[in-house]
Amino acid sequence: VKIDNFTFAPTPIAVQPGSRVTWTNGDDIPHTVVEVGGKFKSTVLDTGDSWSYDFKESGTFEYFCSLHAHMRGKVVVH
């Protein structure tokens, strides 16, 4: 998932259980990736940094940037 211009893209993204999703920050300022229900939380991602999470179970996982709460995304695992 690319982080650019204060957006996550693509969103939603659909993956199979067991898939690893990687977020890469292409913006000039830091961002985070935080699941609404608390299942995952990245460190602060500076420009060019990446962070990955392995989705082991099915479900819909909504996330946001804790530094810019209007930034939202979704991973659908099925």
Rosetta blueprint (number, residue, H / E / L):
1 V L
2 K E
3 I E
4 D E
5 N L
6 F L
7 T E
8 F E
9 A E
10 P L
11 T L
12 P L
13 I E
14 A E
15 V E
16 Q L
17 P L
18 G L
19 S E
20 R E
21 V E
22 T E
23 W E
24 T E
25 N E
26 G L
27 D L
28 D L
29 I L
30 P L
31 H E
32 T L
33 V L
34 V E
35 E E
36 V L
37 G L
38 G L
39 K L
40 F L
41 K E
42 S L
43 T L
44 V L
45 L E
46 D L
47 T L
48 G L
49 D L
50 S E
51 W E
52 S E
53 Y E
54 D E
55 F E
56 K L
57 E L
58 S L
59 G E
60 T E
61 F E
62 E E
63 Y E
64 F E
65 C E
66 S L
67 L L
68 H E
69 A E
70 H E
71 M E
72 R E
73 G E
74 K E
75 V E
76 V E
77 V E
78 H L
